[in-house]
Amino acid sequence: MDTLKCAKIQFHTYAEKQGWLLLYDKPTDTGSEIAYLLQHGETIFAVFDIDGYFDHMNDTCNATIGINTPENDSE
């Protein structure tokens, strides 16, 4: 499934409109990791691939949403 393409800049724009506080945007060997503090005090952690597209996201409860992963393709 290749239909969920979200560029990092689009994600930042969305987060800003939601009022999320950017905690960090850290480059990695495989892309980048971004953390936001939400209004109600929880945090989310988003990972983007080397091309700058959304890969997966976790919240403080360790719930994960992702694309193009074997475990998601079986559903």
C-alpha positions as CSV (number, residue, x, y, z in Angstrom):
1,M,0.0,0.0,0.0
2,D,1.6,3.2,-1.1
3,T,-1.3,5.6,-0.7
4,L,-0.4,7.2,2.6
5,K,2.4,9.6,1.6
6,C,2.8,12.5,4.0
7,A,5.9,14.7,3.7
8,K,7.6,15.9,6.9
9,I,6.8,19.6,6.1
10,Q,3.1,18.8,5.8
11,F,3.2,17.0,9.1
12,H,4.9,20.0,10.7
13,T,2.2,22.3,9.3
14,Y,-0.6,20.1,10.6
15,A,1.1,19.9,14.0
16,E,1.4,23.7,14.2
17,K,-2.3,24.1,13.3
18,Q,-3.2,21.6,16.1
19,G,-1.1,23.6,18.6
20,W,1.4,20.9,19.3
21,L,4.8,21.9,20.7
22,L,7.8,20.6,18.7
23,L,10.2,19.0,21.2
24,Y,12.8,18.0,18.7
25,D,13.5,17.1,15.1
26,K,16.5,14.8,15.0
27,P,18.2,13.6,11.8
28,T,19.1,9.9,11.7
29,D,20.9,7.6,9.3
30,T,17.6,6.4,8.0
31,G,15.6,9.7,8.0
32,S,14.5,11.7,11.0
33,E,12.7,11.4,14.3
34,I,10.3,14.1,15.6
35,A,8.6,14.5,19.0
36,Y,5.7,16.7,19.8
37,L,4.0,17.6,23.1
38,L,0.3,17.7,22.8
39,Q,-2.1,20.1,24.6
40,H,-3.2,17.5,27.2
41,G,0.4,16.7,28.2
42,E,1.0,13.5,26.2
43,T,3.7,13.2,23.6
44,I,3.9,11.6,20.1
45,F,6.9,10.4,18.3
46,A,6.9,10.4,14.5
47,V,9.5,8.8,12.2
48,F,10.2,9.8,8.6
49,D,12.2,7.9,6.0
50,I,15.3,9.2,4.2
51,D,13.1,10.8,1.5
52,G,11.2,12.8,4.1
53,Y,8.0,10.8,4.1
54,F,6.0,9.5,7.1
55,D,7.0,6.0,8.2
56,H,5.4,5.4,11.6
57,M,4.3,7.1,14.8
58,N,4.0,6.1,18.4
59,D,2.3,7.8,21.4
60,T,3.1,7.5,25.1
61,C,0.9,4.4,25.4
62,N,3.1,2.7,22.8
63,A,0.3,2.5,20.3
64,T,1.8,2.5,16.8
65,I,0.5,3.4,13.4
66,G,2.6,2.8,10.3
67,I,2.6,2.2,6.6
68,N,4.2,-0.4,4.3
69,T,5.0,-2.8,7.1
70,P,4.4,-6.6,6.9
71,E,2.2,-6.6,10.0
72,N,-0.1,-3.9,8.5
73,D,-0.3,-5.6,5.1
74,S,-1.9,-8.7,6.5
75,E,-4.9,-6.8,7.9
